[in-house]
Amino acid sequence: MSTTDETAAIDGDLEPPVRGRAPHAEFMQIWEEGYLNRRSNYEDMHLPNVSVYEGGPMRQEDGKLDRIKILAYLEAVYGNNPAYRLRLQRSALGLTSPAWVPDEDFDLSRHVLFADSAVDYATADLRKLAGEGDGAMPIEHPLWRIRVTELTDGRVAIGSIGHHSTSDGLTGMRTMSALNQKSPDAPVPAPIDPFAGLRAPGAWELPGLALRQWWAALPEPKLRNGWRAYWAKPVHRRARRVVARNLLPYRFDRGDRRAQAVRAALPPRHSAYRRLDAAAVGRNARRLGGTMSDLLISSIIGAWEGPERIVRLRFPVSFHAVGEPKTRNNVRDMLITGDADAALEVTMPSVHAQVADRDRAWDGHEVPGYPIGYGTLLPYLSRPGYFCGGELLEMTPFPASLPTDQLAAAAIMYNGSLFVGANMPVTADVERTIDRIAELMSPPPGTDGR
């Protein structure tokens, strides 16, 4: 991905496409298209997050939030990052998967919102702080949004919304880690256009670009390997995809009315989080014979209070590998089953064994249990991070849960702490449930996990 030292104001006044510039397109994987093929899927895959920072460095001398400084930081750090400058482009006649192309109409103000008043973080609706109440993001521009909210204790909450089509949990954490600086006084880079010298290709250009990229990636001998690769997938399957892409204008809204009606009838979700000592949780996981991820999944199962006692939940398995081609989403969900009445000492080895045997996860065998939701654990930064000079103090992770999930939890490791967040329908007691998850993950009294 080309970059230059040329600075450019990120204000929506970038130069229009010039045909002398090379086209830039990053084609989506087939499974990523599913996140964008219907309005209900598109909206479900909005991923919220809230980070709380030291507020002093973000304020003016009179104590007011320094919006100009914050916008300048976002302009440099977010606007400079290629991942945050790409928009969706669909191909002509649906001949190829959609691609991510430079947004030549990029406007920072389209992606940043400031709250009108300060709120108490202890009693605030965390999902609204993340920006969930601000509506769906416009699909014709880069899929991210920031909401800045002053807190009554002087800190500042930075809410963010991303989209699952642009990253999975691992790649998302890697991208986000680059947005926090290593020290409070680190110089802020000059804003640049990371796609200077490049342009967004049109819909009719994408099929040719896809063919050239596919051919260039083939190992030698290209002709033989290309023939095998093409015929490895049935022609009728390719034809179905082309038809589905051409029906998208109908399917996205009108063809999705039933799913939208079902979604609207579901109760809204609420969330809660707890902060744990990552080292102590790690020792507890080792004591029980597994990993911290195993412990999180086991704790979700053990915290389930519904009448169904044999349950199952989705757990993402990463297929990212060192040296692989750049891939935004390379995870698949496997199903983990467990007994909510069993002791943690029983559930943990079972979960660990199921994850270790993940190669069997997609062989078609039936996984027993009532489907309750989802769980994942991700690393973030092992050191303090700084946003606009303010130290990152705590995080509220929200799992990428579906509207039908009854209990979903995510954990993020940051600077020695483990932040665990859970989503549940508003009809369920999320505070009691997250307390139970935190209790199960923590070492029993008097053991410290040893």
C-alpha positions as CSV (number, residue, x, y, z in Angstrom):
1,M,0.0,0.0,0.0
2,S,1.7,3.2,-1.2
3,T,2.2,6.2,1.0
4,T,3.9,9.5,0.5
5,D,5.3,12.3,2.7
6,E,3.0,14.8,0.9
7,T,0.6,16.4,3.4
8,A,-3.1,17.0,2.6
9,A,-6.0,18.4,4.5
10,I,-8.5,15.8,5.3
11,D,-11.6,17.9,4.9
12,G,-13.4,16.4,2.0
13,D,-11.6,18.6,-0.6
14,L,-9.2,15.9,-1.9
15,E,-8.6,16.1,-5.7
16,P,-11.0,14.2,-7.9
17,P,-9.9,10.9,-9.6
18,V,-7.2,11.4,-12.2
19,R,-7.0,8.6,-14.7
20,G,-3.2,8.8,-14.7
21,R,-3.1,7.4,-11.2
22,A,-3.0,3.7,-10.6
23,P,-6.3,2.1,-9.3
24,H,-6.2,0.5,-5.8
25,A,-8.6,-2.3,-4.8
26,E,-8.5,-4.8,-2.0
27,F,-11.0,-7.5,-2.7
28,M,-13.2,-9.0,0.0
29,Q,-13.3,-12.6,0.9
30,I,-16.4,-14.5,-0.1
31,W,-17.6,-14.9,3.5
32,E,-17.1,-11.2,4.2
33,E,-19.8,-10.4,1.7
34,G,-22.4,-12.0,4.0
35,Y,-21.8,-9.1,6.5
36,L,-23.1,-6.6,3.8
37,N,-25.7,-8.5,1.8
38,R,-28.8,-7.5,3.9
39,R,-29.6,-4.5,6.0
40,S,-30.1,-6.6,9.1
41,N,-26.7,-8.3,8.7
42,Y,-25.1,-5.0,8.0
43,E,-26.4,-3.4,11.1
44,D,-25.8,-6.4,13.3
45,M,-22.1,-6.3,12.4
46,H,-21.5,-2.8,13.8
47,L,-18.9,-3.4,16.5
48,P,-19.0,-0.9,19.5
49,N,-16.2,-0.2,22.0
50,V,-15.6,2.3,24.7
51,S,-12.1,3.4,26.0
52,V,-11.7,5.8,28.9
53,Y,-8.7,8.2,28.9
54,E,-7.2,10.7,31.3
55,G,-8.9,13.9,30.4
56,G,-6.5,16.7,31.4
57,P,-4.3,16.6,28.2
58,M,-7.5,16.9,26.1
59,R,-8.7,20.1,27.8
60,Q,-8.0,23.8,27.2
61,E,-6.8,26.1,30.0
62,D,-10.4,27.0,30.9
63,G,-11.2,23.3,31.4
64,K,-13.3,22.9,28.3
65,L,-12.7,20.0,26.0
66,D,-10.2,21.0,23.3
67,R,-12.1,19.8,20.2
68,I,-9.6,21.3,17.8
69,K,-6.7,19.4,19.4
70,I,-8.8,16.1,19.4
71,L,-9.8,16.6,15.7
72,A,-6.2,17.3,14.7
73,Y,-5.1,14.1,16.5
74,L,-7.8,12.1,14.8
75,E,-7.0,13.7,11.4
76,A,-3.4,12.6,11.7
77,V,-3.7,9.2,13.4
78,Y,-7.0,7.9,11.9
79,G,-6.8,9.8,8.6
80,N,-3.2,8.6,8.0
81,N,-4.1,5.0,8.5
82,P,-5.0,3.3,5.2
83,A,-7.5,1.0,6.9
84,Y,-9.7,4.0,7.8
85,R,-9.6,5.5,4.4
86,L,-11.2,2.7,2.4
87,R,-14.9,2.4,1.2
88,L,-16.9,-0.3,-0.4
89,Q,-17.1,-0.6,-4.2
90,R,-19.2,-3.2,-5.8
91,S,-18.3,-4.7,-9.2
92,A,-20.2,-4.3,-12.4
93,L,-22.8,-7.1,-12.9
94,G,-21.6,-8.8,-9.7
95,L,-18.7,-10.5,-11.6
96,T,-16.4,-10.3,-8.6
97,S,-16.6,-9.8,-4.9
98,P,-16.8,-6.2,-3.7
99,A,-13.6,-4.4,-3.0
100,W,-12.3,-1.8,-0.6
101,V,-11.1,1.3,-2.5
102,P,-9.8,4.7,-1.5
103,D,-12.6,7.1,-0.5
104,E,-11.8,10.2,-2.6
105,D,-14.6,12.0,-0.8
106,F,-13.1,11.3,2.7
107,D,-14.3,13.9,5.3
108,L,-13.2,13.5,8.9
109,S,-16.3,15.4,10.2
110,R,-18.5,12.6,8.8
111,H,-16.8,10.1,11.3
112,V,-16.5,12.1,14.5
113,L,-19.3,13.2,17.0
114,F,-19.0,15.1,20.2
115,A,-21.5,14.6,23.0
116,D,-23.4,17.7,24.1
117,S,-22.9,17.2,27.9
118,A,-20.8,15.3,30.4
119,V,-22.1,12.0,31.8
120,D,-21.4,9.8,34.9
121,Y,-19.6,6.8,33.6
122,A,-20.8,4.7,36.6
123,T,-24.4,5.1,35.6
124,A,-24.2,5.8,31.8
125,D,-25.5,3.5,29.1
126,L,-22.3,2.1,27.9
127,R,-23.6,1.2,24.5
128,K,-24.7,4.8,23.9
129,L,-21.3,6.0,24.9
130,A,-19.9,3.7,22.2
131,G,-22.1,5.4,19.7
132,E,-24.7,2.6,19.1
133,G,-27.5,5.1,19.3
134,D,-26.2,7.2,16.4
135,G,-27.6,5.0,13.7
136,A,-26.1,2.8,11.0
137,M,-23.0,4.1,9.3
138,P,-23.4,5.2,5.7
139,I,-22.2,2.2,3.6
140,E,-20.7,4.4,0.9
141,H,-17.9,5.7,3.1
142,P,-15.3,4.1,5.4
143,L,-17.0,2.1,8.1
144,W,-15.9,3.6,11.3
145,R,-17.1,6.3,13.7
146,I,-15.9,8.0,16.9
147,R,-18.0,9.5,19.7
148,V,-16.2,11.8,22.2
149,T,-17.9,12.2,25.6
150,E,-16.8,14.2,28.7
151,L,-17.2,12.3,31.9
152,T,-18.2,14.0,35.2
153,D,-15.0,12.8,36.9
154,G,-12.8,14.7,34.4
155,R,-12.0,11.7,32.2
156,V,-12.9,11.4,28.6
157,A,-14.7,8.4,26.9
158,I,-13.8,7.7,23.3
159,G,-16.5,5.5,21.9
160,S,-15.9,3.8,18.6
161,I,-17.9,1.8,16.1
162,G,-16.3,-0.4,13.5
163,H,-17.6,-3.0,11.2
164,H,-16.9,-6.8,11.1
165,S,-16.6,-6.7,7.3
166,T,-13.4,-4.6,7.7
167,S,-11.7,-6.8,10.3
168,D,-12.0,-9.7,12.7
169,G,-11.1,-9.4,16.4
170,L,-7.4,-10.0,15.9
171,T,-6.8,-7.7,12.9
172,G,-9.1,-5.1,14.6
173,M,-6.9,-5.1,17.7
174,R,-3.8,-4.7,15.7
175,T,-5.2,-1.8,13.8
176,M,-6.5,-0.1,17.0
177,S,-3.1,-0.6,18.8
178,A,-1.5,1.7,16.2
179,L,-3.9,4.5,17.1
180,N,-2.6,4.9,20.6
181,Q,0.9,6.4,21.0
182,K,3.6,5.0,23.3
183,S,4.1,8.1,25.4
184,P,2.0,11.2,26.3
185,D,4.4,13.6,24.6
186,A,5.0,11.6,21.4
187,P,4.9,13.9,18.4
188,V,1.7,13.7,16.4
189,P,2.5,12.9,12.7
190,A,1.6,15.3,10.0
191,P,-1.6,14.4,8.2
192,I,-1.1,12.7,4.9
193,D,-3.2,11.0,2.3
194,P,-2.1,7.4,2.4
195,F,-3.5,6.9,-1.1
196,A,-1.8,9.8,-2.8
197,G,-0.9,8.7,-6.3
198,L,-3.6,6.1,-6.3
199,R,-7.3,6.3,-7.1
200,A,-10.5,4.3,-6.6
201,P,-11.4,2.1,-9.6
202,G,-14.8,2.1,-11.1
203,A,-17.2,-0.8,-11.0
204,W,-16.3,-1.8,-14.5
205,E,-12.6,-1.9,-13.7
206,L,-12.9,-4.3,-10.8
207,P,-13.3,-7.6,-12.8
208,G,-10.0,-6.9,-14.7
209,L,-8.2,-5.9,-11.5
210,A,-9.4,-9.0,-9.8
211,L,-8.2,-11.2,-12.6
212,R,-4.8,-9.6,-12.6
213,Q,-4.4,-9.9,-8.8
214,W,-5.6,-13.5,-9.0
215,W,-3.1,-14.4,-11.7
216,A,-0.2,-12.6,-10.0
217,A,-0.8,-14.6,-6.8
218,L,-0.7,-18.0,-8.5
219,P,2.4,-20.1,-8.0
220,E,4.3,-21.3,-11.0
221,P,3.4,-22.9,-13.3
222,K,0.6,-20.4,-13.4
223,L,-1.4,-21.9,-16.3
224,R,-1.7,-25.3,-14.7
225,N,-2.3,-24.0,-11.2
226,G,-4.8,-21.4,-12.5
227,W,-6.8,-24.1,-14.3
228,R,-6.9,-26.2,-11.1
229,A,-7.8,-23.3,-8.9
230,Y,-10.6,-22.2,-11.1
231,W,-12.3,-25.6,-11.5
232,A,-11.9,-26.4,-7.8
233,K,-15.1,-24.6,-7.3
234,P,-18.3,-25.6,-9.1
235,V,-19.5,-23.3,-11.9
236,H,-23.0,-23.3,-10.6
237,R,-21.8,-21.9,-7.2
238,R,-20.0,-19.1,-9.0
239,A,-23.2,-18.4,-11.0
240,R,-25.3,-18.3,-7.9
241,R,-23.0,-15.7,-6.4
242,V,-23.2,-13.5,-9.5
243,V,-27.0,-13.7,-9.4
244,A,-27.1,-12.9,-5.7
245,R,-24.9,-9.8,-6.2
246,N,-27.2,-8.5,-9.0
247,L,-30.3,-9.0,-6.8
248,L,-28.6,-7.1,-3.9
249,P,-30.5,-3.8,-4.5
250,Y,-33.7,-5.7,-3.9
251,R,-32.4,-8.1,-1.2
252,F,-30.7,-5.4,0.9
253,D,-33.9,-3.8,2.1
254,R,-37.1,-5.1,0.5
255,G,-35.9,-8.7,0.6
256,D,-34.9,-8.4,4.2
257,R,-38.2,-7.2,5.7
258,R,-39.0,-10.4,7.5
259,A,-35.6,-10.5,9.2
260,Q,-35.9,-6.8,10.1
261,A,-39.3,-7.5,11.6
262,V,-38.0,-10.3,13.7
263,R,-35.1,-8.2,14.8
264,A,-37.3,-5.3,15.7
265,A,-39.4,-7.6,17.9
266,L,-36.4,-8.7,20.0
267,P,-35.7,-6.9,23.3
268,P,-32.7,-4.4,23.1
269,R,-29.4,-5.4,24.7
270,H,-27.6,-3.9,27.6
271,S,-24.0,-4.4,28.7
272,A,-21.7,-4.4,31.7
273,Y,-18.1,-5.0,32.3
274,R,-15.5,-5.8,35.0
275,R,-11.8,-5.2,35.4
276,L,-9.7,-8.2,36.6
277,D,-6.0,-8.8,37.2
278,A,-4.8,-10.5,34.0
279,A,-1.9,-12.2,35.8
280,A,-4.1,-13.7,38.5
281,V,-6.6,-14.9,35.8
282,G,-3.8,-16.5,33.9
283,R,-2.6,-18.3,37.0
284,N,-6.1,-19.5,37.6
285,A,-6.4,-20.8,34.0
286,R,-3.1,-22.7,34.4
287,R,-4.3,-24.2,37.7
288,L,-7.4,-25.5,35.9
289,G,-5.3,-26.9,33.0
290,G,-6.2,-24.5,30.2
291,T,-5.8,-21.1,28.7
292,M,-7.4,-17.8,29.6
293,S,-9.7,-18.2,26.6
294,D,-10.8,-21.6,27.9
295,L,-11.5,-20.0,31.3
296,L,-13.6,-17.3,29.8
297,I,-15.7,-19.8,27.8
298,S,-16.1,-22.0,30.8
299,S,-17.1,-19.1,33.0
300,I,-19.8,-18.0,30.5
301,I,-21.2,-21.5,30.6
302,G,-21.1,-21.5,34.4
303,A,-22.7,-18.1,34.7
304,W,-25.7,-19.1,32.5
305,E,-28.9,-18.9,34.7
306,G,-31.5,-20.0,32.1
307,P,-33.6,-23.2,32.5
308,E,-31.5,-24.9,29.8
309,R,-28.5,-26.5,31.5
310,I,-26.7,-28.1,28.6
311,V,-25.7,-25.1,26.5
312,R,-23.4,-24.3,23.6
313,L,-21.8,-21.1,22.3
314,R,-19.8,-19.8,19.4
315,F,-16.0,-19.4,19.8
316,P,-13.9,-17.8,17.0
317,V,-10.9,-19.8,15.8
318,S,-8.2,-17.7,14.0
319,F,-6.6,-19.0,10.9
320,H,-4.2,-16.1,10.5
321,A,-0.6,-17.3,9.9
322,V,2.8,-15.6,9.7
323,G,3.6,-14.6,6.1
324,E,0.0,-15.1,4.8
325,P,-1.4,-12.6,2.3
326,K,-3.1,-9.6,4.0
327,T,-6.6,-10.9,5.1
328,R,-9.0,-8.8,7.2
329,N,-11.2,-11.7,8.3
330,N,-9.7,-15.1,8.7
331,V,-11.7,-16.7,11.6
332,R,-14.4,-19.3,11.7
333,D,-16.8,-19.9,14.6
334,M,-16.8,-23.3,16.2
335,L,-19.3,-24.5,18.8
336,I,-18.4,-25.3,22.4
337,T,-20.8,-27.2,24.6
338,G,-20.9,-27.5,28.4
339,D,-23.0,-28.2,31.4
340,A,-24.0,-25.0,33.3
341,D,-24.4,-27.0,36.5
342,A,-20.9,-28.6,36.4
343,A,-18.0,-27.4,38.5
344,L,-15.4,-25.3,36.8
345,E,-12.8,-28.0,37.4
346,V,-15.0,-30.3,35.1
347,T,-16.0,-27.8,32.5
348,M,-12.5,-26.3,31.9
349,P,-10.8,-29.6,30.7
350,S,-13.8,-30.3,28.5
351,V,-13.6,-26.9,26.9
352,H,-9.9,-27.1,26.5
353,A,-10.2,-30.5,24.8
354,Q,-12.9,-29.2,22.4
355,V,-10.8,-26.3,21.3
356,A,-7.7,-28.5,20.9
357,D,-9.8,-30.7,18.6
358,R,-11.0,-27.8,16.6
359,D,-10.2,-29.5,13.2
360,R,-13.3,-31.6,13.8
361,A,-15.4,-28.5,14.4
362,W,-16.7,-28.3,10.8
363,D,-17.0,-32.0,9.9
364,G,-20.8,-31.8,10.3
365,H,-21.2,-33.6,13.6
366,E,-23.9,-32.2,15.9
367,V,-22.9,-30.2,19.0
368,P,-25.4,-30.6,21.8
369,G,-26.8,-27.8,23.9
370,Y,-29.1,-24.8,23.8
371,P,-27.4,-21.9,21.9
372,I,-26.8,-19.1,24.3
373,G,-24.3,-16.8,22.5
374,Y,-20.7,-16.1,22.0
375,G,-17.3,-15.6,23.7
376,T,-13.8,-14.4,22.8
377,L,-10.6,-13.1,24.4
378,L,-8.2,-10.8,22.6
379,P,-4.8,-9.2,23.5
380,Y,-4.4,-5.5,23.0
381,L,-1.4,-3.6,24.5
382,S,1.0,-4.8,27.1
383,R,2.1,-1.2,27.9
384,P,0.2,2.0,28.5
385,G,-1.4,3.7,25.4
386,Y,-2.0,7.4,24.9
387,F,-4.7,9.2,22.9
388,C,-4.1,12.9,22.3
389,G,-1.7,12.9,25.3
390,G,-4.2,11.2,27.7
391,E,-3.4,7.8,29.1
392,L,-5.8,4.9,28.3
393,L,-7.2,3.9,31.7
394,E,-9.8,1.3,31.1
395,M,-11.8,-0.3,28.3
396,T,-15.3,-1.7,27.9
397,P,-15.3,-4.5,25.3
398,F,-18.5,-5.5,23.6
399,P,-18.7,-8.9,22.0
400,A,-19.7,-9.2,18.4
401,S,-23.0,-10.7,19.4
402,L,-26.2,-11.3,17.4
403,P,-29.6,-9.9,18.4
404,T,-30.7,-13.4,19.2
405,D,-27.8,-14.1,21.6
406,Q,-28.9,-14.5,25.2
407,L,-25.4,-14.1,26.7
408,A,-22.2,-13.0,24.9
409,A,-18.9,-11.9,26.5
410,A,-15.6,-10.6,25.3
411,A,-12.4,-10.0,27.2
412,I,-9.5,-7.7,26.2
413,M,-6.0,-7.8,27.8
414,Y,-4.5,-4.3,28.3
415,N,-1.5,-3.2,30.4
416,G,-1.8,-6.0,33.0
417,S,-5.6,-5.9,33.3
418,L,-8.3,-8.0,31.8
419,F,-11.5,-6.2,30.9
420,V,-14.5,-8.5,30.5
421,G,-17.7,-7.2,29.0
422,A,-21.0,-8.9,28.5
423,N,-24.2,-8.3,26.4
424,M,-27.6,-9.6,27.4
425,P,-31.2,-8.7,26.6
426,V,-32.6,-6.0,28.9
427,T,-34.9,-8.6,30.3
428,A,-31.9,-10.4,31.9
429,D,-29.7,-9.3,34.8
430,V,-26.4,-8.5,33.0
431,E,-24.8,-7.0,36.2
432,R,-25.3,-10.2,38.2
433,T,-24.1,-12.3,35.2
434,I,-20.9,-10.4,34.7
435,D,-20.2,-10.6,38.4
436,R,-20.5,-14.4,38.2
437,I,-18.2,-14.5,35.2
438,A,-15.7,-12.4,37.0
439,E,-16.0,-14.6,40.1
440,L,-15.4,-17.8,38.1
441,M,-12.4,-16.3,36.2
442,S,-10.7,-15.1,39.4
443,P,-8.6,-17.3,41.7
444,P,-10.6,-18.8,44.6
445,P,-10.0,-17.0,47.9
446,G,-6.7,-17.9,49.5
447,T,-5.2,-19.6,46.3
448,D,-4.3,-16.6,44.1
449,G,-4.6,-19.1,41.3
450,R,-1.8,-21.3,42.5
